[in-house]
Amino acid sequence: MQIEGGPTTQANVYDPATDAWSDAPSLLGTSMDGFGNSSFACHGALYVSTISGSLQRLSADGKCWNFVGQLDHPRFFHRMLPWKDSSLVAVGGGNMSVGKVTEVDLIPVRN
């Protein structure tokens, strides 16, 4: 959220090795795609899922987000976690059309 003007796709990335935040490229999509998203570093990459259900991966050089998939059940204020060796799982959250999301999305990812 911006101080004024609502949601934004502006992103920042935290590096635990340096204990520092840095600017990242803006997420793909509309300003609402920056609202209530979930991100998780796994399988050697940083992923984010947005309110529209877009799954994005930060490029290896950190210069852009790439669309890598679509959640079956778009959601916001949810959790996304690694699953086995090649997937993410999205749980919980809400959806403006259906309310509370009770379905689990299993998302295969490839680096």
Biopython code that builds the backbone (N, CA, C, O; Angstrom):
import numpy as np
from Bio.PDB.StructureBuilder import StructureBuilder

atoms = [
    (1, "MET", "N", (0.844, -1.189, 0.000)),
    (1, "MET", "CA", (0.000, 0.000, 0.000)),
    (1, "MET", "C", (0.887, 1.249, 0.000)),
    (1, "MET", "O", (1.921, 1.308, 0.665)),
    (2, "GLN", "N", (0.447, 2.222, -0.758)),
    (2, "GLN", "CA", (1.138, 3.499, -0.777)),
    (2, "GLN", "C", (0.628, 4.370, 0.363)),
    (2, "GLN", "O", (-0.463, 4.137, 0.885)),
    (3, "ILE", "N", (1.400, 5.358, 0.747)),
    (3, "ILE", "CA", (0.957, 6.284, 1.788)),
    (3, "ILE", "C", (-0.349, 6.933, 1.353)),
    (3, "ILE", "O", (-1.277, 7.077, 2.149)),
    (4, "GLU", "N", (-0.415, 7.323, 0.085)),
    (4, "GLU", "CA", (-1.637, 7.859, -0.500)),
    (4, "GLU", "C", (-1.863, 7.177, -1.843)),
    (4, "GLU", "O", (-0.908, 6.957, -2.588)),
    (5, "GLY", "N", (-3.088, 6.842, -2.159)),
    (5, "GLY", "CA", (-3.389, 6.329, -3.478)),
    (5, "GLY", "C", (-3.659, 4.852, -3.577)),
    (5, "GLY", "O", (-3.881, 4.361, -4.684)),
    (6, "GLY", "N", (-3.653, 4.115, -2.491)),
    (6, "GLY", "CA", (-4.031, 2.710, -2.543)),
    (6, "GLY", "C", (-2.905, 1.750, -2.877)),
    (6, "GLY", "O", (-1.730, 2.056, -2.672)),
    (7, "PRO", "N", (-3.278, 0.578, -3.398)),
    (7, "PRO", "CA", (-2.289, -0.467, -3.645)),
    (7, "PRO", "C", (-1.354, -0.133, -4.813)),
    (7, "PRO", "O", (-1.665, 0.695, -5.669)),
    (8, "THR", "N", (-0.215, -0.798, -4.815)),
    (8, "THR", "CA", (0.786, -0.607, -5.857)),
    (8, "THR", "C", (1.460, -1.941, -6.154)),
    (8, "THR", "O", (1.445, -2.848, -5.322)),
    (9, "THR", "N", (2.041, -2.057, -7.320)),
    (9, "THR", "CA", (2.797, -3.260, -7.659)),
    (9, "THR", "C", (4.284, -3.100, -7.344)),
    (9, "THR", "O", (5.088, -3.983, -7.643)),
    (10, "GLN", "N", (4.639, -1.980, -6.744)),
    (10, "GLN", "CA", (6.040, -1.765, -6.356)),
    (10, "GLN", "C", (6.457, -2.880, -5.403)),
    (10, "GLN", "O", (5.684, -3.266, -4.527)),
    (11, "ALA", "N", (7.674, -3.400, -5.569)),
    (11, "ALA", "CA", (8.138, -4.512, -4.749)),
    (11, "ALA", "C", (9.523, -4.230, -4.176)),
    (11, "ALA", "O", (10.321, -3.497, -4.760)),
    (12, "ASN", "N", (9.780, -4.822, -3.037)),
    (12, "ASN", "CA", (11.087, -4.782, -2.401)),
    (12, "ASN", "C", (11.463, -6.206, -2.025)),
    (12, "ASN", "O", (10.591, -7.034, -1.761)),
    (13, "VAL", "N", (12.764, -6.493, -1.999)),
    (13, "VAL", "CA", (13.247, -7.834, -1.702)),
    (13, "VAL", "C", (14.195, -7.755, -0.511)),
    (13, "VAL", "O", (15.076, -6.897, -0.458)),
    (14, "TYR", "N", (14.002, -8.666, 0.447)),
    (14, "TYR", "CA", (14.881, -8.757, 1.615)),
    (14, "TYR", "C", (15.902, -9.862, 1.399)),
    (14, "TYR", "O", (15.543, -10.977, 1.019)),
    (15, "ASP", "N", (17.169, -9.558, 1.640)),
    (15, "ASP", "CA", (18.246, -10.530, 1.539)),
    (15, "ASP", "C", (18.744, -10.851, 2.943)),
    (15, "ASP", "O", (19.425, -10.029, 3.557)),
    (16, "PRO", "N", (18.414, -12.040, 3.462)),
    (16, "PRO", "CA", (18.836, -12.363, 4.835)),
    (16, "PRO", "C", (20.354, -12.467, 4.982)),
    (16, "PRO", "O", (20.872, -12.290, 6.084)),
    (17, "ALA", "N", (21.072, -12.747, 3.903)),
    (17, "ALA", "CA", (22.529, -12.843, 3.983)),
    (17, "ALA", "C", (23.162, -11.488, 4.301)),
    (17, "ALA", "O", (24.165, -11.411, 5.012)),
    (18, "THR", "N", (22.562, -10.420, 3.765)),
    (18, "THR", "CA", (23.098, -9.076, 4.010)),
    (18, "THR", "C", (22.254, -8.285, 5.005)),
    (18, "THR", "O", (22.623, -7.179, 5.400)),
    (19, "ASP", "N", (21.117, -8.858, 5.410)),
    (19, "ASP", "CA", (20.171, -8.181, 6.307)),
    (19, "ASP", "C", (19.764, -6.819, 5.739)),
    (19, "ASP", "O", (19.708, -5.819, 6.455)),
    (20, "ALA", "N", (19.480, -6.809, 4.423)),
    (20, "ALA", "CA", (19.142, -5.542, 3.760)),
    (20, "ALA", "C", (17.985, -5.726, 2.782)),
    (20, "ALA", "O", (17.795, -6.787, 2.189)),
    (21, "TRP", "N", (17.216, -4.635, 2.641)),
    (21, "TRP", "CA", (16.144, -4.566, 1.660)),
    (21, "TRP", "C", (16.656, -3.850, 0.424)),
    (21, "TRP", "O", (17.512, -2.971, 0.522)),
    (22, "SER", "N", (16.135, -4.220, -0.738)),
    (22, "SER", "CA", (16.478, -3.514, -1.974)),
    (22, "SER", "C", (15.222, -3.401, -2.841)),
    (22, "SER", "O", (14.282, -4.184, -2.707)),
    (23, "ASP", "N", (15.233, -2.413, -3.727)),
    (23, "ASP", "CA", (14.124, -2.249, -4.666)),
    (23, "ASP", "C", (14.134, -3.413, -5.648)),
    (23, "ASP", "O", (15.192, -3.889, -6.060)),
    (24, "ALA", "N", (12.953, -3.855, -6.011)),
    (24, "ALA", "CA", (12.783, -4.894, -7.022)),
    (24, "ALA", "C", (11.902, -4.315, -8.121)),
    (24, "ALA", "O", (11.269, -3.279, -7.919)),
    (25, "PRO", "N", (11.853, -4.957, -9.267)),
    (25, "PRO", "CA", (10.942, -4.471, -10.313)),
    (25, "PRO", "C", (9.492, -4.597, -9.857)),
    (25, "PRO", "O", (9.178, -5.408, -8.985)),
    (26, "SER", "N", (8.624, -3.804, -10.440)),
    (26, "SER", "CA", (7.200, -3.880, -10.116)),
    (26, "SER", "C", (6.627, -5.214, -10.574)),
    (26, "SER", "O", (7.059, -5.777, -11.580)),
    (27, "LEU", "N", (5.651, -5.712, -9.824)),
    (27, "LEU", "CA", (4.963, -6.944, -10.199)),
    (27, "LEU", "C", (4.194, -6.742, -11.490)),
    (27, "LEU", "O", (3.834, -5.617, -11.835)),
    (28, "LEU", "N", (3.945, -7.819, -12.199)),
    (28, "LEU", "CA", (3.114, -7.769, -13.401)),
    (28, "LEU", "C", (1.657, -7.575, -12.981)),
    (28, "LEU", "O", (1.246, -8.080, -11.936)),
    (29, "GLY", "N", (0.883, -6.860, -13.768)),
    (29, "GLY", "CA", (-0.542, -6.711, -13.508)),
    (29, "GLY", "C", (-0.935, -5.309, -13.098)),
    (29, "GLY", "O", (-0.160, -4.358, -13.207)),
    (30, "THR", "N", (-2.174, -5.212, -12.618)),
    (30, "THR", "CA", (-2.720, -3.922, -12.189)),
    (30, "THR", "C", (-2.284, -3.634, -10.756)),
    (30, "THR", "O", (-1.698, -4.492, -10.096)),
    (31, "SER", "N", (-2.569, -2.437, -10.282)),
    (31, "SER", "CA", (-2.170, -2.066, -8.923)),
    (31, "SER", "C", (-2.738, -3.028, -7.883)),
    (31, "SER", "O", (-2.112, -3.252, -6.847)),
    (32, "MET", "N", (-3.913, -3.599, -8.142)),
    (32, "MET", "CA", (-4.499, -4.542, -7.185)),
    (32, "MET", "C", (-3.670, -5.816, -7.054)),
    (32, "MET", "O", (-3.768, -6.499, -6.034)),
    (33, "ASP", "N", (-2.851, -6.160, -8.059)),
    (33, "ASP", "CA", (-2.008, -7.340, -7.960)),
    (33, "ASP", "C", (-0.947, -7.196, -6.868)),
    (33, "ASP", "O", (-0.337, -8.183, -6.458)),
    (34, "GLY", "N", (-0.729, -5.977, -6.404)),
    (34, "GLY", "CA", (0.183, -5.767, -5.292)),
    (34, "GLY", "C", (-0.484, -5.904, -3.935)),
    (34, "GLY", "O", (0.194, -5.845, -2.909)),
    (35, "PHE", "N", (-1.789, -6.085, -3.907)),
    (35, "PHE", "CA", (-2.564, -6.116, -2.659)),
    (35, "PHE", "C", (-2.685, -7.535, -2.114)),
    (35, "PHE", "O", (-3.184, -8.428, -2.799)),
    (36, "GLY", "N", (-2.231, -7.738, -0.891)),
    (36, "GLY", "CA", (-2.449, -9.006, -0.189)),
    (36, "GLY", "C", (-1.817, -10.209, -0.856)),
    (36, "GLY", "O", (-2.339, -11.319, -0.748)),
    (37, "ASN", "N", (-0.691, -10.009, -1.553)),
    (37, "ASN", "CA", (-0.069, -11.146, -2.221)),
    (37, "ASN", "C", (0.738, -11.990, -1.242)),
    (37, "ASN", "O", (0.886, -11.640, -0.072)),
    (38, "SER", "N", (1.255, -13.103, -1.741)),
    (38, "SER", "CA", (2.102, -13.987, -0.942)),
    (38, "SER", "C", (3.367, -14.271, -1.725)),
    (38, "SER", "O", (3.321, -14.482, -2.937)),
    (39, "SER", "N", (4.492, -14.279, -1.037)),
    (39, "SER", "CA", (5.743, -14.585, -1.718)),
    (39, "SER", "C", (6.534, -15.599, -0.901)),
    (39, "SER", "O", (6.394, -15.692, 0.318)),
    (40, "PHE", "N", (7.370, -16.357, -1.611)),
    (40, "PHE", "CA", (8.173, -17.369, -0.940)),
    (40, "PHE", "C", (9.374, -17.694, -1.805)),
    (40, "PHE", "O", (9.254, -17.866, -3.018)),
    (41, "ALA", "N", (10.532, -17.777, -1.172)),
    (41, "ALA", "CA", (11.740, -18.192, -1.879)),
    (41, "ALA", "C", (11.872, -19.705, -1.740)),
    (41, "ALA", "O", (11.908, -20.242, -0.633)),
    (42, "CYS", "N", (11.941, -20.374, -2.875)),
    (42, "CYS", "CA", (12.124, -21.820, -2.845)),
    (42, "CYS", "C", (12.631, -22.297, -4.195)),
    (42, "CYS", "O", (12.474, -21.630, -5.217)),
    (43, "HIS", "N", (13.244, -23.472, -4.166)),
    (43, "HIS", "CA", (13.771, -24.067, -5.387)),
    (43, "HIS", "C", (14.721, -23.106, -6.097)),
    (43, "HIS", "O", (14.812, -23.116, -7.325)),
    (44, "GLY", "N", (15.434, -22.270, -5.322)),
    (44, "GLY", "CA", (16.419, -21.362, -5.892)),
    (44, "GLY", "C", (15.865, -20.116, -6.541)),
    (44, "GLY", "O", (16.587, -19.429, -7.263)),
    (45, "ALA", "N", (14.596, -19.802, -6.303)),
    (45, "ALA", "CA", (13.986, -18.621, -6.929)),
    (45, "ALA", "C", (12.984, -17.980, -5.973)),
    (45, "ALA", "O", (12.563, -18.593, -4.992)),
    (46, "LEU", "N", (12.609, -16.737, -6.275)),
    (46, "LEU", "CA", (11.589, -16.028, -5.498)),
    (46, "LEU", "C", (10.302, -15.995, -6.305)),
    (46, "LEU", "O", (10.292, -15.562, -7.457)),
    (47, "TYR", "N", (9.218, -16.454, -5.695)),
    (47, "TYR", "CA", (7.901, -16.518, -6.331)),
    (47, "TYR", "C", (6.933, -15.606, -5.595)),
    (47, "TYR", "O", (7.081, -15.367, -4.397)),
    (48, "VAL", "N", (5.936, -15.096, -6.324)),
    (48, "VAL", "CA", (4.845, -14.334, -5.730)),
    (48, "VAL", "C", (3.546, -14.742, -6.421)),
    (48, "VAL", "O", (3.509, -14.940, -7.636)),
    (49, "SER", "N", (2.487, -14.863, -5.631)),
    (49, "SER", "CA", (1.157, -15.079, -6.206)),
    (49, "SER", "C", (0.304, -13.883, -5.816)),
    (49, "SER", "O", (0.373, -13.390, -4.690)),
    (50, "THR", "N", (-0.505, -13.425, -6.771)),
    (50, "THR", "CA", (-1.226, -12.168, -6.596)),
    (50, "THR", "C", (-2.738, -12.382, -6.487)),
    (50, "THR", "O", (-3.239, -13.490, -6.677)),
    (51, "ILE", "N", (-3.438, -11.315, -6.182)),
    (51, "ILE", "CA", (-4.886, -11.349, -6.018)),
    (51, "ILE", "C", (-5.604, -11.871, -7.267)),
    (51, "ILE", "O", (-6.696, -12.428, -7.166)),
    (52, "SER", "N", (-4.992, -11.691, -8.444)),
    (52, "SER", "CA", (-5.601, -12.187, -9.686)),
    (52, "SER", "C", (-5.273, -13.653, -9.948)),
    (52, "SER", "O", (-5.757, -14.240, -10.917)),
    (53, "GLY", "N", (-4.447, -14.245, -9.078)),
    (53, "GLY", "CA", (-4.058, -15.646, -9.244)),
    (53, "GLY", "C", (-2.804, -15.831, -10.065)),
    (53, "GLY", "O", (-2.405, -16.964, -10.335)),
    (54, "SER", "N", (-2.176, -14.747, -10.465)),
    (54, "SER", "CA", (-0.949, -14.805, -11.257)),
    (54, "SER", "C", (0.207, -15.307, -10.392)),
    (54, "SER", "O", (0.431, -14.795, -9.295)),
    (55, "LEU", "N", (0.932, -16.299, -10.879)),
    (55, "LEU", "CA", (2.152, -16.758, -10.217)),
    (55, "LEU", "C", (3.321, -16.210, -11.011)),
    (55, "LEU", "O", (3.430, -16.440, -12.215)),
    (56, "GLN", "N", (4.198, -15.480, -10.325)),
    (56, "GLN", "CA", (5.323, -14.830, -10.971)),
    (56, "GLN", "C", (6.620, -15.246, -10.287)),
    (56, "GLN", "O", (6.646, -15.514, -9.086)),
    (57, "ARG", "N", (7.706, -15.295, -11.078)),
    (57, "ARG", "CA", (9.024, -15.628, -10.544)),
    (57, "ARG", "C", (9.980, -14.490, -10.900)),
    (57, "ARG", "O", (10.006, -14.013, -12.035)),
    (58, "LEU", "N", (10.762, -14.067, -9.910)),
    (58, "LEU", "CA", (11.761, -13.035, -10.154)),
    (58, "LEU", "C", (12.886, -13.631, -11.003)),
    (58, "LEU", "O", (13.392, -14.710, -10.693)),
    (59, "SER", "N", (13.273, -12.938, -12.062)),
    (59, "SER", "CA", (14.335, -13.434, -12.943)),
    (59, "SER", "C", (15.640, -13.579, -12.154)),
    (59, "SER", "O", (15.830, -12.935, -11.123)),
    (60, "ALA", "N", (16.524, -14.424, -12.651)),
    (60, "ALA", "CA", (17.794, -14.689, -11.970)),
    (60, "ALA", "C", (18.616, -13.418, -11.789)),
    (60, "ALA", "O", (19.342, -13.289, -10.804)),
    (61, "ASP", "N", (18.511, -12.480, -12.728)),
    (61, "ASP", "CA", (19.261, -11.228, -12.600)),
    (61, "ASP", "C", (18.513, -10.184, -11.765)),
    (61, "ASP", "O", (19.033, -9.095, -11.521)),
    (62, "GLY", "N", (17.281, -10.519, -11.324)),
    (62, "GLY", "CA", (16.506, -9.619, -10.472)),
    (62, "GLY", "C", (15.931, -8.411, -11.182)),
    (62, "GLY", "O", (15.505, -7.458, -10.529)),
    (63, "LYS", "N", (15.910, -8.431, -12.509)),
    (63, "LYS", "CA", (15.471, -7.254, -13.265)),
    (63, "LYS", "C", (14.014, -7.274, -13.693)),
    (63, "LYS", "O", (13.477, -6.241, -14.093)),
    (64, "CYS", "N", (13.355, -8.443, -13.618)),
    (64, "CYS", "CA", (11.956, -8.494, -14.036)),
    (64, "CYS", "C", (11.249, -9.695, -13.403)),
    (64, "CYS", "O", (11.883, -10.662, -12.980)),
    (65, "TRP", "N", (9.930, -9.606, -13.352)),
    (65, "TRP", "CA", (9.095, -10.727, -12.936)),
    (65, "TRP", "C", (8.608, -11.433, -14.192)),
    (65, "TRP", "O", (8.264, -10.785, -15.180)),
    (66, "ASN", "N", (8.580, -12.747, -14.156)),
    (66, "ASN", "CA", (8.088, -13.548, -15.273)),
    (66, "ASN", "C", (6.837, -14.296, -14.841)),
    (66, "ASN", "O", (6.804, -14.888, -13.763)),
    (67, "PHE", "N", (5.812, -14.269, -15.679)),
    (67, "PHE", "CA", (4.592, -15.034, -15.433)),
    (67, "PHE", "C", (4.922, -16.509, -15.627)),
    (67, "PHE", "O", (5.417, -16.902, -16.684)),
    (68, "VAL", "N", (4.646, -17.337, -14.602)),
    (68, "VAL", "CA", (4.969, -18.762, -14.700)),
    (68, "VAL", "C", (3.772, -19.669, -14.441)),
    (68, "VAL", "O", (3.905, -20.891, -14.515)),
    (69, "GLY", "N", (2.609, -19.102, -14.141)),
    (69, "GLY", "CA", (1.440, -19.934, -13.922)),
    (69, "GLY", "C", (0.268, -19.161, -13.362)),
    (69, "GLY", "O", (0.360, -17.965, -13.085)),
    (70, "GLN", "N", (-0.835, -19.869, -13.201)),
    (70, "GLN", "CA", (-2.077, -19.263, -12.728)),
    (70, "GLN", "C", (-2.704, -20.158, -11.671)),
    (70, "GLN", "O", (-2.895, -21.350, -11.908)),
    (71, "LEU", "N", (-3.029, -19.601, -10.503)),
    (71, "LEU", "CA", (-3.726, -20.369, -9.479)),
    (71, "LEU", "C", (-5.131, -20.697, -9.959)),
    (71, "LEU", "O", (-5.776, -19.871, -10.605)),
    (72, "ASP", "N", (-5.604, -21.885, -9.650)),
    (72, "ASP", "CA", (-6.980, -22.256, -9.980)),
    (72, "ASP", "C", (-7.972, -21.443, -9.163)),
    (72, "ASP", "O", (-9.085, -21.180, -9.617)),
    (73, "HIS", "N", (-7.572, -21.045, -7.957)),
    (73, "HIS", "CA", (-8.439, -20.295, -7.050)),
    (73, "HIS", "C", (-7.719, -19.016, -6.617)),
    (73, "HIS", "O", (-7.034, -19.012, -5.595)),
    (74, "PRO", "N", (-7.867, -17.920, -7.390)),
    (74, "PRO", "CA", (-7.215, -16.667, -7.022)),
    (74, "PRO", "C", (-7.588, -16.257, -5.598)),
    (74, "PRO", "O", (-8.707, -16.493, -5.143)),
    (75, "ARG", "N", (-6.637, -15.643, -4.910)),
    (75, "ARG", "CA", (-6.829, -15.321, -3.488)),
    (75, "ARG", "C", (-5.903, -14.194, -3.061)),
    (75, "ARG", "O", (-4.918, -13.894, -3.735)),
    (76, "PHE", "N", (-6.230, -13.574, -1.934)),
    (76, "PHE", "CA", (-5.355, -12.572, -1.327)),
    (76, "PHE", "C", (-5.250, -12.874, 0.163)),
    (76, "PHE", "O", (-6.089, -13.575, 0.727)),
    (77, "PHE", "N", (-4.207, -12.333, 0.792)),
    (77, "PHE", "CA", (-3.896, -12.601, 2.204)),
    (77, "PHE", "C", (-3.855, -14.099, 2.486)),
    (77, "PHE", "O", (-4.477, -14.590, 3.427)),
    (78, "HIS", "N", (-3.117, -14.801, 1.659)),
    (78, "HIS", "CA", (-2.966, -16.244, 1.746)),
    (78, "HIS", "C", (-1.516, -16.596, 2.058)),
    (78, "HIS", "O", (-0.672, -15.712, 2.208)),
    (79, "ARG", "N", (-1.237, -17.871, 2.153)),
    (79, "ARG", "CA", (0.123, -18.348, 2.359)),
    (79, "ARG", "C", (0.508, -19.259, 1.204)),
    (79, "ARG", "O", (-0.299, -20.046, 0.709)),
    (80, "MET", "N", (1.753, -19.131, 0.792)),
    (80, "MET", "CA", (2.298, -19.980, -0.251)),
    (80, "MET", "C", (3.574, -20.598, 0.302)),
    (80, "MET", "O", (4.428, -19.893, 0.840)),
    (81, "LEU", "N", (3.702, -21.914, 0.169)),
    (81, "LEU", "CA", (4.826, -22.645, 0.749)),
    (81, "LEU", "C", (5.367, -23.663, -0.246)),
    (81, "LEU", "O", (4.651, -24.090, -1.152)),
    (82, "PRO", "N", (6.645, -24.057, -0.079)),
    (82, "PRO", "CA", (7.185, -25.084, -0.975)),
    (82, "PRO", "C", (6.547, -26.436, -0.686)),
    (82, "PRO", "O", (6.160, -26.730, 0.445)),
    (83, "TRP", "N", (6.448, -27.245, -1.726)),
    (83, "TRP", "CA", (5.883, -28.593, -1.591)),
    (83, "TRP", "C", (6.759, -29.545, -2.388)),
    (83, "TRP", "O", (6.904, -29.409, -3.602)),
    (84, "LYS", "N", (7.333, -30.498, -1.697)),
    (84, "LYS", "CA", (8.225, -31.483, -2.309)),
    (84, "LYS", "C", (9.325, -30.777, -3.093)),
    (84, "LYS", "O", (9.757, -29.694, -2.698)),
    (85, "ASP", "N", (9.779, -31.354, -4.170)),
    (85, "ASP", "CA", (10.929, -30.794, -4.872)),
    (85, "ASP", "C", (10.591, -29.831, -6.004)),
    (85, "ASP", "O", (11.468, -29.110, -6.479)),
    (86, "SER", "N", (9.337, -29.808, -6.442)),
    (86, "SER", "CA", (9.076, -29.012, -7.641)),
    (86, "SER", "C", (7.718, -28.327, -7.647)),
    (86, "SER", "O", (7.163, -28.067, -8.715)),
    (87, "SER", "N", (7.182, -28.033, -6.481)),
    (87, "SER", "CA", (5.855, -27.401, -6.442)),
    (87, "SER", "C", (5.757, -26.400, -5.294)),
    (87, "SER", "O", (6.563, -26.399, -4.363)),
    (88, "LEU", "N", (4.750, -25.558, -5.397)),
    (88, "LEU", "CA", (4.331, -24.665, -4.319)),
    (88, "LEU", "C", (2.899, -25.013, -3.975)),
    (88, "LEU", "O", (2.161, -25.530, -4.814)),
    (89, "VAL", "N", (2.501, -24.734, -2.744)),
    (89, "VAL", "CA", (1.117, -24.932, -2.346)),
    (89, "VAL", "C", (0.589, -23.601, -1.815)),
    (89, "VAL", "O", (1.250, -22.939, -1.014)),
    (90, "ALA", "N", (-0.604, -23.214, -2.265)),
    (90, "ALA", "CA", (-1.258, -21.991, -1.794)),
    (90, "ALA", "C", (-2.453, -22.396, -0.933)),
    (90, "ALA", "O", (-3.289, -23.198, -1.349)),
    (91, "VAL", "N", (-2.521, -21.835, 0.260)),
    (91, "VAL", "CA", (-3.595, -22.174, 1.195)),
    (91, "VAL", "C", (-4.202, -20.901, 1.780)),
    (91, "VAL", "O", (-3.551, -19.861, 1.867)),
    (92, "GLY", "N", (-5.469, -21.016, 2.177)),
    (92, "GLY", "CA", (-6.152, -19.936, 2.875)),
    (92, "GLY", "C", (-6.417, -18.728, 2.003)),
    (92, "GLY", "O", (-6.376, -18.798, 0.775)),
    (93, "GLY", "N", (-6.684, -17.635, 2.656)),
    (93, "GLY", "CA", (-6.927, -16.378, 1.976)),
    (93, "GLY", "C", (-8.387, -16.142, 1.657)),
    (93, "GLY", "O", (-9.265, -16.927, 2.014)),
    (94, "GLY", "N", (-8.615, -15.052, 0.983)),
    (94, "GLY", "CA", (-9.960, -14.668, 0.594)),
    (94, "GLY", "C", (-10.027, -14.356, -0.887)),
    (94, "GLY", "O", (-9.006, -14.200, -1.557)),
    (95, "ASN", "N", (-11.246, -14.267, -1.382)),
    (95, "ASN", "CA", (-11.508, -13.946, -2.777)),
    (95, "ASN", "C", (-12.720, -13.027, -2.785)),
    (95, "ASN", "O", (-13.710, -13.301, -2.106)),
    (96, "MET", "N", (-12.652, -11.940, -3.546)),
    (96, "MET", "CA", (-13.736, -10.950, -3.552)),
    (96, "MET", "C", (-15.064, -11.542, -4.013)),
    (96, "MET", "O", (-16.118, -11.039, -3.625)),
    (97, "SER", "N", (-15.042, -12.597, -4.830)),
    (97, "SER", "CA", (-16.274, -13.190, -5.347)),
    (97, "SER", "C", (-16.858, -14.261, -4.438)),
    (97, "SER", "O", (-18.076, -14.351, -4.284)),
    (98, "VAL", "N", (-15.989, -15.079, -3.830)),
    (98, "VAL", "CA", (-16.487, -16.230, -3.071)),
    (98, "VAL", "C", (-16.254, -16.134, -1.567)),
    (98, "VAL", "O", (-16.739, -16.977, -0.813)),
    (99, "GLY", "N", (-15.523, -15.125, -1.125)),
    (99, "GLY", "CA", (-15.225, -15.005, 0.300)),
    (99, "GLY", "C", (-14.015, -15.850, 0.669)),
    (99, "GLY", "O", (-13.000, -15.835, -0.027)),
    (100, "LYS", "N", (-14.129, -16.580, 1.759)),
    (100, "LYS", "CA", (-13.026, -17.402, 2.254)),
    (100, "LYS", "C", (-12.716, -18.526, 1.262)),
    (100, "LYS", "O", (-13.613, -19.250, 0.829)),
    (101, "VAL", "N", (-11.431, -18.663, 0.910)),
    (101, "VAL", "CA", (-11.013, -19.723, -0.017)),
    (101, "VAL", "C", (-10.649, -20.960, 0.805)),
    (101, "VAL", "O", (-9.747, -20.910, 1.641)),
    (102, "THR", "N", (-11.348, -22.060, 0.566)),
    (102, "THR", "CA", (-11.081, -23.295, 1.307)),
    (102, "THR", "C", (-10.300, -24.312, 0.485)),
    (102, "THR", "O", (-9.799, -25.293, 1.034)),
    (103, "GLU", "N", (-10.190, -24.094, -0.817)),
    (103, "GLU", "CA", (-9.458, -25.002, -1.685)),
    (103, "GLU", "C", (-7.954, -24.761, -1.558)),
    (103, "GLU", "O", (-7.514, -23.655, -1.243)),
    (104, "VAL", "N", (-7.181, -25.806, -1.805)),
    (104, "VAL", "CA", (-5.726, -25.737, -1.825)),
    (104, "VAL", "C", (-5.272, -25.801, -3.277)),
    (104, "VAL", "O", (-5.748, -26.643, -4.039)),
    (105, "ASP", "N", (-4.365, -24.928, -3.664)),
    (105, "ASP", "CA", (-3.795, -24.967, -5.017)),
    (105, "ASP", "C", (-2.392, -25.559, -4.943)),
    (105, "ASP", "O", (-1.558, -25.089, -4.170)),
    (106, "LEU", "N", (-2.137, -26.567, -5.730)),
    (106, "LEU", "CA", (-0.809, -27.148, -5.889)),
    (106, "LEU", "C", (-0.275, -26.665, -7.232)),
    (106, "LEU", "O", (-0.866, -26.933, -8.278)),
    (107, "ILE", "N", (0.843, -25.953, -7.196)),
    (107, "ILE", "CA", (1.361, -25.283, -8.377)),
    (107, "ILE", "C", (2.729, -25.860, -8.746)),
    (107, "ILE", "O", (3.694, -25.649, -8.012)),
    (108, "PRO", "N", (2.835, -26.575, -9.850)),
    (108, "PRO", "CA", (4.155, -27.047, -10.263)),
    (108, "PRO", "C", (5.006, -25.872, -10.751)),
    (108, "PRO", "O", (4.523, -25.007, -11.482)),
    (109, "VAL", "N", (6.264, -25.849, -10.345)),
    (109, "VAL", "CA", (7.178, -24.798, -10.790)),
    (109, "VAL", "C", (8.438, -25.451, -11.340)),
    (109, "VAL", "O", (8.874, -26.503, -10.872)),
    (110, "ARG", "N", (9.002, -24.807, -12.335)),
    (110, "ARG", "CA", (10.256, -25.277, -12.930)),
    (110, "ARG", "C", (11.194, -24.096, -13.042)),
    (110, "ARG", "O", (10.781, -23.006, -13.441)),
    (111, "ASN", "N", (12.428, -24.299, -12.700)),
    (111, "ASN", "CA", (13.424, -23.225, -12.814)),
    (111, "ASN", "C", (14.075, -23.239, -14.172)),
    (111, "ASN", "O", (14.939, -22.408, -14.451)),
]
sb = StructureBuilder()
sb.init_structure("model")
sb.init_model(0)
sb.init_chain("A")
sb.init_seg("    ")
for serial, (resi, resn, name, xyz) in enumerate(atoms, 1):
    if name == "N":
        sb.init_residue(resn, " ", resi, " ")
    sb.init_atom(name, np.array(xyz, "f"), 0.0, 1.0, " ", f" {name:<3s}", serial, name[0])
structure = sb.get_structure()
